[in-house]
Amino acid sequence: MRALGLSLLLLAIHFVPVQAQTYDSRYAVCMKVYEGSFGGGEWIDCSYTSLPQCQASAFGRAAMCVINPYFAQAFPRAGYPRYPRAY
């Protein structure tokens, strides 16, 4: 009986659709939106260029604004030293 239950659980997990959450690297700010507890879940909208813009959109909602960890311009360009050289 345990083997049947385990096999049904593994089969159900295998066929559940999964969406990968991606951060859009073109925008500096993302909004995490929290939906209701009955099947809503949460999702991330990375389409904001500033925190005030995101906060205006999140006002009155179950949401919060965060800095995009994958923002393309947040990292120094290749070819430039990060730290000044000591001579």
PyMOL Python script that loads the backbone (N, CA, C, O; Angstrom):
from pymol import cmd

cmd.read_pdbstr("""\
ATOM      1  N   MET A   1       0.819  -1.183   0.000  1.00  0.00           N
ATOM      2  CA  MET A   1       0.000   0.000   0.000  1.00  0.00           C
ATOM      3  C   MET A   1       0.872   1.261   0.000  1.00  0.00           C
ATOM      4  O   MET A   1       0.543   2.243  -0.666  1.00  0.00           O
ATOM      5  N   ARG A   2       1.984   1.236   0.746  1.00  0.00           N
ATOM      6  CA  ARG A   2       2.881   2.389   0.772  1.00  0.00           C
ATOM      7  C   ARG A   2       3.509   2.623  -0.597  1.00  0.00           C
ATOM      8  O   ARG A   2       3.668   3.763  -1.034  1.00  0.00           O
ATOM      9  N   ALA A   3       3.860   1.538  -1.259  1.00  0.00           N
ATOM     10  CA  ALA A   3       4.482   1.665  -2.578  1.00  0.00           C
ATOM     11  C   ALA A   3       3.507   2.298  -3.571  1.00  0.00           C
ATOM     12  O   ALA A   3       3.909   3.111  -4.404  1.00  0.00           O
ATOM     13  N   LEU A   4       2.244   1.933  -3.486  1.00  0.00           N
ATOM     14  CA  LEU A   4       1.236   2.508  -4.375  1.00  0.00           C
ATOM     15  C   LEU A   4       1.063   4.000  -4.092  1.00  0.00           C
ATOM     16  O   LEU A   4       1.000   4.803  -5.023  1.00  0.00           O
ATOM     17  N   GLY A   5       0.987   4.370  -2.822  1.00  0.00           N
ATOM     18  CA  GLY A   5       0.843   5.785  -2.456  1.00  0.00           C
ATOM     19  C   GLY A   5       2.042   6.610  -2.881  1.00  0.00           C
ATOM     20  O   GLY A   5       1.894   7.730  -3.369  1.00  0.00           O
ATOM     21  N   LEU A   6       3.237   6.053  -2.693  1.00  0.00           N
ATOM     22  CA  LEU A   6       4.450   6.750  -3.087  1.00  0.00           C
ATOM     23  C   LEU A   6       4.524   6.899  -4.601  1.00  0.00           C
ATOM     24  O   LEU A   6       4.908   7.955  -5.102  1.00  0.00           O
ATOM     25  N   SER A   7       4.165   5.867  -5.319  1.00  0.00           N
ATOM     26  CA  SER A   7       4.212   5.954  -6.779  1.00  0.00           C
ATOM     27  C   SER A   7       3.185   6.959  -7.304  1.00  0.00           C
ATOM     28  O   SER A   7       3.465   7.668  -8.270  1.00  0.00           O
ATOM     29  N   LEU A   8       2.006   7.033  -6.688  1.00  0.00           N
ATOM     30  CA  LEU A   8       1.009   8.021  -7.105  1.00  0.00           C
ATOM     31  C   LEU A   8       1.482   9.441  -6.799  1.00  0.00           C
ATOM     32  O   LEU A   8       1.250  10.357  -7.589  1.00  0.00           O
ATOM     33  N   LEU A   9       2.137   9.624  -5.666  1.00  0.00           N
ATOM     34  CA  LEU A   9       2.674  10.933  -5.319  1.00  0.00           C
ATOM     35  C   LEU A   9       3.753  11.362  -6.304  1.00  0.00           C
ATOM     36  O   LEU A   9       3.745  12.501  -6.771  1.00  0.00           O
ATOM     37  N   LEU A  10       4.668  10.476  -6.620  1.00  0.00           N
ATOM     38  CA  LEU A  10       5.730  10.796  -7.574  1.00  0.00           C
ATOM     39  C   LEU A  10       5.172  11.059  -8.961  1.00  0.00           C
ATOM     40  O   LEU A  10       5.667  11.932  -9.675  1.00  0.00           O
ATOM     41  N   LEU A  11       4.151  10.317  -9.348  1.00  0.00           N
ATOM     42  CA  LEU A  11       3.516  10.531 -10.647  1.00  0.00           C
ATOM     43  C   LEU A  11       2.821  11.894 -10.682  1.00  0.00           C
ATOM     44  O   LEU A  11       2.898  12.597 -11.690  1.00  0.00           O
ATOM     45  N   ALA A  12       2.152  12.269  -9.606  1.00  0.00           N
ATOM     46  CA  ALA A  12       1.471  13.568  -9.553  1.00  0.00           C
ATOM     47  C   ALA A  12       2.476  14.711  -9.596  1.00  0.00           C
ATOM     48  O   ALA A  12       2.240  15.711 -10.273  1.00  0.00           O
ATOM     49  N   ILE A  13       3.587  14.581  -8.888  1.00  0.00           N
ATOM     50  CA  ILE A  13       4.621  15.607  -8.895  1.00  0.00           C
ATOM     51  C   ILE A  13       5.223  15.755 -10.285  1.00  0.00           C
ATOM     52  O   ILE A  13       5.561  16.859 -10.711  1.00  0.00           O
ATOM     53  N   HIS A  14       5.352  14.652 -10.974  1.00  0.00           N
ATOM     54  CA  HIS A  14       5.956  14.680 -12.305  1.00  0.00           C
ATOM     55  C   HIS A  14       5.096  15.454 -13.304  1.00  0.00           C
ATOM     56  O   HIS A  14       5.644  16.111 -14.190  1.00  0.00           O
ATOM     57  N   PHE A  15       3.799  15.398 -13.194  1.00  0.00           N
ATOM     58  CA  PHE A  15       2.921  16.009 -14.187  1.00  0.00           C
ATOM     59  C   PHE A  15       2.350  17.367 -13.769  1.00  0.00           C
ATOM     60  O   PHE A  15       1.527  17.926 -14.493  1.00  0.00           O
ATOM     61  N   VAL A  16       2.758  17.903 -12.637  1.00  0.00           N
ATOM     62  CA  VAL A  16       2.302  19.227 -12.223  1.00  0.00           C
ATOM     63  C   VAL A  16       3.079  20.268 -13.026  1.00  0.00           C
ATOM     64  O   VAL A  16       4.309  20.232 -13.049  1.00  0.00           O
ATOM     65  N   PRO A  17       2.377  21.199 -13.688  1.00  0.00           N
ATOM     66  CA  PRO A  17       3.104  22.210 -14.467  1.00  0.00           C
ATOM     67  C   PRO A  17       3.855  23.168 -13.540  1.00  0.00           C
ATOM     68  O   PRO A  17       3.341  23.577 -12.499  1.00  0.00           O
ATOM     69  N   VAL A  18       5.056  23.510 -13.930  1.00  0.00           N
ATOM     70  CA  VAL A  18       5.900  24.379 -13.134  1.00  0.00           C
ATOM     71  C   VAL A  18       6.341  25.553 -14.006  1.00  0.00           C
ATOM     72  O   VAL A  18       6.724  25.368 -15.161  1.00  0.00           O
ATOM     73  N   GLN A  19       6.285  26.750 -13.448  1.00  0.00           N
ATOM     74  CA  GLN A  19       6.765  27.923 -14.160  1.00  0.00           C
ATOM     75  C   GLN A  19       8.014  28.438 -13.463  1.00  0.00           C
ATOM     76  O   GLN A  19       8.046  28.582 -12.241  1.00  0.00           O
ATOM     77  N   ALA A  20       9.028  28.709 -14.247  1.00  0.00           N
ATOM     78  CA  ALA A  20      10.248  29.263 -13.689  1.00  0.00           C
ATOM     79  C   ALA A  20      10.081  30.766 -13.541  1.00  0.00           C
ATOM     80  O   ALA A  20       9.610  31.439 -14.458  1.00  0.00           O
ATOM     81  N   GLN A  21      10.464  31.284 -12.396  1.00  0.00           N
ATOM     82  CA  GLN A  21      10.369  32.725 -12.181  1.00  0.00           C
ATOM     83  C   GLN A  21      11.621  33.372 -12.741  1.00  0.00           C
ATOM     84  O   GLN A  21      12.736  32.976 -12.401  1.00  0.00           O
ATOM     85  N   THR A  22      11.441  34.358 -13.591  1.00  0.00           N
ATOM     86  CA  THR A  22      12.588  35.043 -14.162  1.00  0.00           C
ATOM     87  C   THR A  22      12.531  36.520 -13.813  1.00  0.00           C
ATOM     88  O   THR A  22      11.460  37.120 -13.723  1.00  0.00           O
ATOM     89  N   TYR A  23      13.690  37.078 -13.624  1.00  0.00           N
ATOM     90  CA  TYR A  23      13.825  38.503 -13.386  1.00  0.00           C
ATOM     91  C   TYR A  23      14.246  39.137 -14.705  1.00  0.00           C
ATOM     92  O   TYR A  23      15.152  38.633 -15.369  1.00  0.00           O
ATOM     93  N   ASP A  24      13.611  40.223 -15.091  1.00  0.00           N
ATOM     94  CA  ASP A  24      13.981  40.922 -16.319  1.00  0.00           C
ATOM     95  C   ASP A  24      15.181  41.807 -16.012  1.00  0.00           C
ATOM     96  O   ASP A  24      15.083  42.724 -15.197  1.00  0.00           O
ATOM     97  N   SER A  25      16.296  41.543 -16.650  1.00  0.00           N
ATOM     98  CA  SER A  25      17.534  42.250 -16.341  1.00  0.00           C
ATOM     99  C   SER A  25      17.564  43.666 -16.917  1.00  0.00           C
ATOM    100  O   SER A  25      18.538  44.388 -16.701  1.00  0.00           O
ATOM    101  N   ARG A  26      16.532  44.080 -17.640  1.00  0.00           N
ATOM    102  CA  ARG A  26      16.492  45.437 -18.198  1.00  0.00           C
ATOM    103  C   ARG A  26      15.961  46.463 -17.202  1.00  0.00           C
ATOM    104  O   ARG A  26      16.112  47.664 -17.425  1.00  0.00           O
ATOM    105  N   TYR A  27      15.350  46.022 -16.121  1.00  0.00           N
ATOM    106  CA  TYR A  27      14.729  46.937 -15.166  1.00  0.00           C
ATOM    107  C   TYR A  27      15.366  46.797 -13.789  1.00  0.00           C
ATOM    108  O   TYR A  27      15.725  45.698 -13.367  1.00  0.00           O
ATOM    109  N   ALA A  28      15.502  47.930 -13.092  1.00  0.00           N
ATOM    110  CA  ALA A  28      16.226  47.953 -11.826  1.00  0.00           C
ATOM    111  C   ALA A  28      15.389  47.528 -10.626  1.00  0.00           C
ATOM    112  O   ALA A  28      15.943  47.118  -9.606  1.00  0.00           O
ATOM    113  N   VAL A  29      14.056  47.618 -10.729  1.00  0.00           N
ATOM    114  CA  VAL A  29      13.200  47.372  -9.569  1.00  0.00           C
ATOM    115  C   VAL A  29      12.130  46.344  -9.921  1.00  0.00           C
ATOM    116  O   VAL A  29      11.566  46.366 -11.015  1.00  0.00           O
ATOM    117  N   CYS A  30      11.861  45.448  -8.985  1.00  0.00           N
ATOM    118  CA  CYS A  30      10.826  44.428  -9.164  1.00  0.00           C
ATOM    119  C   CYS A  30       9.786  44.568  -8.054  1.00  0.00           C
ATOM    120  O   CYS A  30      10.088  45.021  -6.950  1.00  0.00           O
ATOM    121  N   MET A  31       8.555  44.169  -8.374  1.00  0.00           N
ATOM    122  CA  MET A  31       7.484  44.170  -7.388  1.00  0.00           C
ATOM    123  C   MET A  31       7.051  42.731  -7.155  1.00  0.00           C
ATOM    124  O   MET A  31       6.673  42.024  -8.088  1.00  0.00           O
ATOM    125  N   LYS A  32       7.112  42.302  -5.883  1.00  0.00           N
ATOM    126  CA  LYS A  32       6.622  40.979  -5.506  1.00  0.00           C
ATOM    127  C   LYS A  32       5.168  41.130  -5.095  1.00  0.00           C
ATOM    128  O   LYS A  32       4.852  41.871  -4.164  1.00  0.00           O
ATOM    129  N   VAL A  33       4.289  40.431  -5.787  1.00  0.00           N
ATOM    130  CA  VAL A  33       2.859  40.518  -5.518  1.00  0.00           C
ATOM    131  C   VAL A  33       2.415  39.226  -4.857  1.00  0.00           C
ATOM    132  O   VAL A  33       2.690  38.135  -5.356  1.00  0.00           O
ATOM    133  N   TYR A  34       1.725  39.356  -3.731  1.00  0.00           N
ATOM    134  CA  TYR A  34       1.225  38.211  -2.982  1.00  0.00           C
ATOM    135  C   TYR A  34      -0.285  38.142  -3.161  1.00  0.00           C
ATOM    136  O   TYR A  34      -1.002  39.058  -2.760  1.00  0.00           O
ATOM    137  N   GLU A  35      -0.763  37.071  -3.756  1.00  0.00           N
ATOM    138  CA  GLU A  35      -2.194  36.891  -3.974  1.00  0.00           C
ATOM    139  C   GLU A  35      -2.807  36.193  -2.771  1.00  0.00           C
ATOM    140  O   GLU A  35      -2.111  35.895  -1.800  1.00  0.00           O
ATOM    141  N   GLY A  36      -4.107  35.931  -2.832  1.00  0.00           N
ATOM    142  CA  GLY A  36      -4.820  35.276  -1.742  1.00  0.00           C
ATOM    143  C   GLY A  36      -4.299  33.880  -1.467  1.00  0.00           C
ATOM    144  O   GLY A  36      -3.579  33.299  -2.279  1.00  0.00           O
ATOM    145  N   SER A  37      -4.669  33.352  -0.322  1.00  0.00           N
ATOM    146  CA  SER A  37      -4.162  32.050   0.109  1.00  0.00           C
ATOM    147  C   SER A  37      -4.843  30.889  -0.610  1.00  0.00           C
ATOM    148  O   SER A  37      -4.394  29.750  -0.478  1.00  0.00           O
ATOM    149  N   PHE A  38      -5.904  31.140  -1.360  1.00  0.00           N
ATOM    150  CA  PHE A  38      -6.611  30.059  -2.037  1.00  0.00           C
ATOM    151  C   PHE A  38      -6.171  29.954  -3.492  1.00  0.00           C
ATOM    152  O   PHE A  38      -6.920  30.321  -4.397  1.00  0.00           O
ATOM    153  N   GLY A  39      -4.971  29.458  -3.716  1.00  0.00           N
ATOM    154  CA  GLY A  39      -4.497  29.194  -5.066  1.00  0.00           C
ATOM    155  C   GLY A  39      -3.925  30.390  -5.790  1.00  0.00           C
ATOM    156  O   GLY A  39      -3.617  30.290  -6.978  1.00  0.00           O
ATOM    157  N   GLY A  40      -3.771  31.517  -5.121  1.00  0.00           N
ATOM    158  CA  GLY A  40      -3.252  32.702  -5.788  1.00  0.00           C
ATOM    159  C   GLY A  40      -1.755  32.656  -5.976  1.00  0.00           C
ATOM    160  O   GLY A  40      -1.249  32.910  -7.069  1.00  0.00           O
ATOM    161  N   GLY A  41      -1.049  32.333  -4.915  1.00  0.00           N
ATOM    162  CA  GLY A  41       0.400  32.267  -4.973  1.00  0.00           C
ATOM    163  C   GLY A  41       1.028  33.648  -5.009  1.00  0.00           C
ATOM    164  O   GLY A  41       0.419  34.624  -4.569  1.00  0.00           O
ATOM    165  N   GLU A  42       2.221  33.731  -5.520  1.00  0.00           N
ATOM    166  CA  GLU A  42       2.917  34.998  -5.648  1.00  0.00           C
ATOM    167  C   GLU A  42       3.615  35.052  -6.988  1.00  0.00           C
ATOM    168  O   GLU A  42       3.931  34.018  -7.577  1.00  0.00           O
ATOM    169  N   TRP A  43       3.852  36.250  -7.467  1.00  0.00           N
ATOM    170  CA  TRP A  43       4.559  36.428  -8.726  1.00  0.00           C
ATOM    171  C   TRP A  43       5.368  37.712  -8.655  1.00  0.00           C
ATOM    172  O   TRP A  43       5.125  38.571  -7.807  1.00  0.00           O
ATOM    173  N   ILE A  44       6.324  37.828  -9.551  1.00  0.00           N
ATOM    174  CA  ILE A  44       7.239  38.965  -9.551  1.00  0.00           C
ATOM    175  C   ILE A  44       7.114  39.700 -10.871  1.00  0.00           C
ATOM    176  O   ILE A  44       7.152  39.092 -11.941  1.00  0.00           O
ATOM    177  N   ASP A  45       6.965  41.020 -10.785  1.00  0.00           N
ATOM    178  CA  ASP A  45       6.849  41.873 -11.964  1.00  0.00           C
ATOM    179  C   ASP A  45       8.049  42.802 -11.998  1.00  0.00           C
ATOM    180  O   ASP A  45       8.136  43.736 -11.200  1.00  0.00           O
ATOM    181  N   CYS A  46       8.973  42.554 -12.913  1.00  0.00           N
ATOM    182  CA  CYS A  46      10.173  43.388 -13.040  1.00  0.00           C
ATOM    183  C   CYS A  46       9.996  44.317 -14.237  1.00  0.00           C
ATOM    184  O   CYS A  46      10.515  44.049 -15.321  1.00  0.00           O
ATOM    185  N   SER A  47       9.270  45.397 -14.038  1.00  0.00           N
ATOM    186  CA  SER A  47       9.061  46.339 -15.137  1.00  0.00           C
ATOM    187  C   SER A  47       9.106  47.780 -14.647  1.00  0.00           C
ATOM    188  O   SER A  47       8.446  48.652 -15.211  1.00  0.00           O
ATOM    189  N   TYR A  48       9.885  48.029 -13.595  1.00  0.00           N
ATOM    190  CA  TYR A  48       9.943  49.361 -13.003  1.00  0.00           C
ATOM    191  C   TYR A  48      11.372  49.892 -13.033  1.00  0.00           C
ATOM    192  O   TYR A  48      12.330  49.147 -12.829  1.00  0.00           O
ATOM    193  N   THR A  49      11.499  51.187 -13.289  1.00  0.00           N
ATOM    194  CA  THR A  49      12.820  51.802 -13.378  1.00  0.00           C
ATOM    195  C   THR A  49      13.248  52.480 -12.081  1.00  0.00           C
ATOM    196  O   THR A  49      14.428  52.789 -11.912  1.00  0.00           O
ATOM    197  N   SER A  50      12.300  52.718 -11.152  1.00  0.00           N
ATOM    198  CA  SER A  50      12.652  53.356  -9.890  1.00  0.00           C
ATOM    199  C   SER A  50      11.756  52.819  -8.775  1.00  0.00           C
ATOM    200  O   SER A  50      10.677  52.281  -9.023  1.00  0.00           O
ATOM    201  N   LEU A  51      12.236  52.980  -7.543  1.00  0.00           N
ATOM    202  CA  LEU A  51      11.448  52.546  -6.383  1.00  0.00           C
ATOM    203  C   LEU A  51      10.147  53.346  -6.225  1.00  0.00           C
ATOM    204  O   LEU A  51       9.110  52.745  -5.945  1.00  0.00           O
ATOM    205  N   PRO A  52      10.159  54.683  -6.393  1.00  0.00           N
ATOM    206  CA  PRO A  52       8.888  55.409  -6.273  1.00  0.00           C
ATOM    207  C   PRO A  52       7.845  54.969  -7.307  1.00  0.00           C
ATOM    208  O   PRO A  52       6.654  54.908  -7.003  1.00  0.00           O
ATOM    209  N   GLN A  53       8.290  54.667  -8.511  1.00  0.00           N
ATOM    210  CA  GLN A  53       7.366  54.189  -9.539  1.00  0.00           C
ATOM    211  C   GLN A  53       6.743  52.858  -9.114  1.00  0.00           C
ATOM    212  O   GLN A  53       5.537  52.664  -9.266  1.00  0.00           O
ATOM    213  N   CYS A  54       7.540  51.957  -8.593  1.00  0.00           N
ATOM    214  CA  CYS A  54       7.042  50.659  -8.137  1.00  0.00           C
ATOM    215  C   CYS A  54       6.131  50.817  -6.927  1.00  0.00           C
ATOM    216  O   CYS A  54       5.082  50.176  -6.847  1.00  0.00           O
ATOM    217  N   GLN A  55       6.526  51.665  -5.991  1.00  0.00           N
ATOM    218  CA  GLN A  55       5.729  51.860  -4.780  1.00  0.00           C
ATOM    219  C   GLN A  55       4.369  52.468  -5.090  1.00  0.00           C
ATOM    220  O   GLN A  55       3.385  52.154  -4.420  1.00  0.00           O
ATOM    221  N   ALA A  56       4.302  53.331  -6.094  1.00  0.00           N
ATOM    222  CA  ALA A  56       3.019  53.900  -6.497  1.00  0.00           C
ATOM    223  C   ALA A  56       2.115  52.817  -7.056  1.00  0.00           C
ATOM    224  O   ALA A  56       0.902  52.844  -6.846  1.00  0.00           O
ATOM    225  N   SER A  57       2.695  51.873  -7.762  1.00  0.00           N
ATOM    226  CA  SER A  57       1.917  50.775  -8.340  1.00  0.00           C
ATOM    227  C   SER A  57       1.522  49.748  -7.281  1.00  0.00           C
ATOM    228  O   SER A  57       0.484  49.098  -7.402  1.00  0.00           O
ATOM    229  N   ALA A  58       2.344  49.601  -6.247  1.00  0.00           N
ATOM    230  CA  ALA A  58       2.079  48.608  -5.202  1.00  0.00           C
ATOM    231  C   ALA A  58       1.171  49.144  -4.102  1.00  0.00           C
ATOM    232  O   ALA A  58       0.737  48.377  -3.243  1.00  0.00           O
ATOM    233  N   PHE A  59       0.876  50.430  -4.108  1.00  0.00           N
ATOM    234  CA  PHE A  59       0.084  51.040  -3.045  1.00  0.00           C
ATOM    235  C   PHE A  59      -1.306  50.410  -2.978  1.00  0.00           C
ATOM    236  O   PHE A  59      -2.009  50.339  -3.986  1.00  0.00           O
ATOM    237  N   GLY A  60      -1.698  49.952  -1.786  1.00  0.00           N
ATOM    238  CA  GLY A  60      -3.011  49.358  -1.581  1.00  0.00           C
ATOM    239  C   GLY A  60      -3.108  47.899  -1.971  1.00  0.00           C
ATOM    240  O   GLY A  60      -4.192  47.319  -1.920  1.00  0.00           O
ATOM    241  N   ARG A  61      -2.020  47.304  -2.352  1.00  0.00           N
ATOM    242  CA  ARG A  61      -2.000  45.895  -2.743  1.00  0.00           C
ATOM    243  C   ARG A  61      -1.121  45.122  -1.776  1.00  0.00           C
ATOM    244  O   ARG A  61      -0.337  45.708  -1.030  1.00  0.00           O
ATOM    245  N   ALA A  62      -1.256  43.821  -1.794  1.00  0.00           N
ATOM    246  CA  ALA A  62      -0.364  42.963  -1.010  1.00  0.00           C
ATOM    247  C   ALA A  62       0.893  42.751  -1.837  1.00  0.00           C
ATOM    248  O   ALA A  62       1.079  41.703  -2.456  1.00  0.00           O
ATOM    249  N   ALA A  63       1.757  43.767  -1.839  1.00  0.00           N
ATOM    250  CA  ALA A  63       2.954  43.729  -2.675  1.00  0.00           C
ATOM    251  C   ALA A  63       4.071  44.513  -2.012  1.00  0.00           C
ATOM    252  O   ALA A  63       3.832  45.348  -1.140  1.00  0.00           O
ATOM    253  N   MET A  64       5.302  44.230  -2.442  1.00  0.00           N
ATOM    254  CA  MET A  64       6.450  44.978  -1.962  1.00  0.00           C
ATOM    255  C   MET A  64       7.453  45.143  -3.090  1.00  0.00           C
ATOM    256  O   MET A  64       7.541  44.292  -3.975  1.00  0.00           O
ATOM    257  N   CYS A  65       8.199  46.217  -3.064  1.00  0.00           N
ATOM    258  CA  CYS A  65       9.177  46.515  -4.107  1.00  0.00           C
ATOM    259  C   CYS A  65      10.574  46.141  -3.630  1.00  0.00           C
ATOM    260  O   CYS A  65      10.944  46.409  -2.487  1.00  0.00           O
ATOM    261  N   VAL A  66      11.338  45.524  -4.510  1.00  0.00           N
ATOM    262  CA  VAL A  66      12.699  45.100  -4.193  1.00  0.00           C
ATOM    263  C   VAL A  66      13.623  45.479  -5.348  1.00  0.00           C
ATOM    264  O   VAL A  66      13.184  45.622  -6.489  1.00  0.00           O
ATOM    265  N   ILE A  67      14.889  45.636  -5.039  1.00  0.00           N
ATOM    266  CA  ILE A  67      15.885  45.897  -6.067  1.00  0.00           C
ATOM    267  C   ILE A  67      16.136  44.606  -6.829  1.00  0.00           C
ATOM    268  O   ILE A  67      16.284  43.544  -6.223  1.00  0.00           O
ATOM    269  N   ASN A  68      16.185  44.688  -8.145  1.00  0.00           N
ATOM    270  CA  ASN A  68      16.403  43.525  -8.997  1.00  0.00           C
ATOM    271  C   ASN A  68      17.845  43.037  -8.841  1.00  0.00           C
ATOM    272  O   ASN A  68      18.774  43.774  -9.170  1.00  0.00           O
ATOM    273  N   PRO A  69      18.054  41.815  -8.349  1.00  0.00           N
ATOM    274  CA  PRO A  69      19.430  41.322  -8.175  1.00  0.00           C
ATOM    275  C   PRO A  69      20.120  41.017  -9.496  1.00  0.00           C
ATOM    276  O   PRO A  69      21.339  40.852  -9.527  1.00  0.00           O
ATOM    277  N   TYR A  70      19.373  40.940 -10.576  1.00  0.00           N
ATOM    278  CA  TYR A  70      19.943  40.606 -11.885  1.00  0.00           C
ATOM    279  C   TYR A  70      19.933  41.788 -12.845  1.00  0.00           C
ATOM    280  O   TYR A  70      20.005  41.598 -14.059  1.00  0.00           O
ATOM    281  N   PHE A  71      19.844  43.012 -12.314  1.00  0.00           N
ATOM    282  CA  PHE A  71      19.839  44.200 -13.153  1.00  0.00           C
ATOM    283  C   PHE A  71      21.162  44.288 -13.888  1.00  0.00           C
ATOM    284  O   PHE A  71      22.219  44.228 -13.260  1.00  0.00           O
ATOM    285  N   ALA A  72      21.124  44.430 -15.209  1.00  0.00           N
ATOM    286  CA  ALA A  72      22.318  44.357 -16.042  1.00  0.00           C
ATOM    287  C   ALA A  72      23.299  45.484 -15.764  1.00  0.00           C
ATOM    288  O   ALA A  72      24.506  45.270 -15.872  1.00  0.00           O
ATOM    289  N   GLN A  73      22.836  46.663 -15.415  1.00  0.00           N
ATOM    290  CA  GLN A  73      23.734  47.799 -15.217  1.00  0.00           C
ATOM    291  C   GLN A  73      24.250  47.897 -13.791  1.00  0.00           C
ATOM    292  O   GLN A  73      24.975  48.837 -13.464  1.00  0.00           O
ATOM    293  N   ALA A  74      23.896  46.960 -12.948  1.00  0.00           N
ATOM    294  CA  ALA A  74      24.347  47.002 -11.565  1.00  0.00           C
ATOM    295  C   ALA A  74      25.786  46.539 -11.414  1.00  0.00           C
ATOM    296  O   ALA A  74      26.415  46.802 -10.389  1.00  0.00           O
ATOM    297  N   PHE A  75      26.306  45.866 -12.403  1.00  0.00           N
ATOM    298  CA  PHE A  75      27.652  45.320 -12.323  1.00  0.00           C
ATOM    299  C   PHE A  75      28.581  46.129 -13.214  1.00  0.00           C
ATOM    300  O   PHE A  75      28.148  46.648 -14.243  1.00  0.00           O
ATOM    301  N   PRO A  76      29.853  46.246 -12.837  1.00  0.00           N
ATOM    302  CA  PRO A  76      30.786  47.003 -13.668  1.00  0.00           C
ATOM    303  C   PRO A  76      31.011  46.318 -15.011  1.00  0.00           C
ATOM    304  O   PRO A  76      30.941  45.095 -15.128  1.00  0.00           O
ATOM    305  N   ARG A  77      31.276  47.121 -15.992  1.00  0.00           N
ATOM    306  CA  ARG A  77      31.529  46.576 -17.338  1.00  0.00           C
ATOM    307  C   ARG A  77      32.878  45.881 -17.376  1.00  0.00           C
ATOM    308  O   ARG A  77      33.795  46.222 -16.629  1.00  0.00           O
ATOM    309  N   ALA A  78      32.979  44.910 -18.254  1.00  0.00           N
ATOM    310  CA  ALA A  78      34.241  44.177 -18.400  1.00  0.00           C
ATOM    311  C   ALA A  78      35.303  45.116 -18.969  1.00  0.00           C
ATOM    312  O   ALA A  78      35.008  45.967 -19.808  1.00  0.00           O
ATOM    313  N   GLY A  79      36.500  44.956 -18.519  1.00  0.00           N
ATOM    314  CA  GLY A  79      37.584  45.773 -19.028  1.00  0.00           C
ATOM    315  C   GLY A  79      37.982  46.900 -18.085  1.00  0.00           C
ATOM    316  O   GLY A  79      39.077  47.446 -18.217  1.00  0.00           O
ATOM    317  N   TYR A  80      37.133  47.258 -17.150  1.00  0.00           N
ATOM    318  CA  TYR A  80      37.451  48.291 -16.178  1.00  0.00           C
ATOM    319  C   TYR A  80      37.787  47.627 -14.850  1.00  0.00           C
ATOM    320  O   TYR A  80      37.088  46.711 -14.418  1.00  0.00           O
ATOM    321  N   PRO A  81      38.855  48.085 -14.202  1.00  0.00           N
ATOM    322  CA  PRO A  81      39.192  47.488 -12.901  1.00  0.00           C
ATOM    323  C   PRO A  81      38.155  47.893 -11.845  1.00  0.00           C
ATOM    324  O   PRO A  81      37.655  49.018 -11.854  1.00  0.00           O
ATOM    325  N   ARG A  82      37.847  46.990 -10.964  1.00  0.00           N
ATOM    326  CA  ARG A  82      36.902  47.272  -9.883  1.00  0.00           C
ATOM    327  C   ARG A  82      37.513  48.191  -8.830  1.00  0.00           C
ATOM    328  O   ARG A  82      36.864  49.111  -8.333  1.00  0.00           O
ATOM    329  N   TYR A  83      38.739  47.928  -8.513  1.00  0.00           N
ATOM    330  CA  TYR A  83      39.402  48.638  -7.431  1.00  0.00           C
ATOM    331  C   TYR A  83      40.611  49.376  -7.982  1.00  0.00           C
ATOM    332  O   TYR A  83      41.260  48.888  -8.906  1.00  0.00           O
ATOM    333  N   PRO A  84      40.920  50.525  -7.440  1.00  0.00           N
ATOM    334  CA  PRO A  84      42.104  51.239  -7.927  1.00  0.00           C
ATOM    335  C   PRO A  84      43.368  50.446  -7.600  1.00  0.00           C
ATOM    336  O   PRO A  84      43.480  49.812  -6.550  1.00  0.00           O
ATOM    337  N   ARG A  85      44.275  50.503  -8.501  1.00  0.00           N
ATOM    338  CA  ARG A  85      45.546  49.775  -8.307  1.00  0.00           C
ATOM    339  C   ARG A  85      46.468  50.556  -7.384  1.00  0.00           C
ATOM    340  O   ARG A  85      46.552  51.782  -7.453  1.00  0.00           O
ATOM    341  N   ALA A  86      47.144  49.836  -6.537  1.00  0.00           N
ATOM    342  CA  ALA A  86      48.142  50.466  -5.661  1.00  0.00           C
ATOM    343  C   ALA A  86      49.495  50.415  -6.367  1.00  0.00           C
ATOM    344  O   ALA A  86      49.974  49.343  -6.735  1.00  0.00           O
ATOM    345  N   TYR A  87      50.093  51.567  -6.550  1.00  0.00           N
ATOM    346  CA  TYR A  87      51.391  51.594  -7.220  1.00  0.00           C
ATOM    347  C   TYR A  87      52.520  51.714  -6.249  1.00  0.00           C
ATOM    348  O   TYR A  87      53.681  51.750  -6.654  1.00  0.00           O
TER     349      TYR A  87
END
""", "prot")
cmd.dss("prot")
cmd.show_as("cartoon", "prot")
cmd.util.cbc("prot")
cmd.orient("prot")
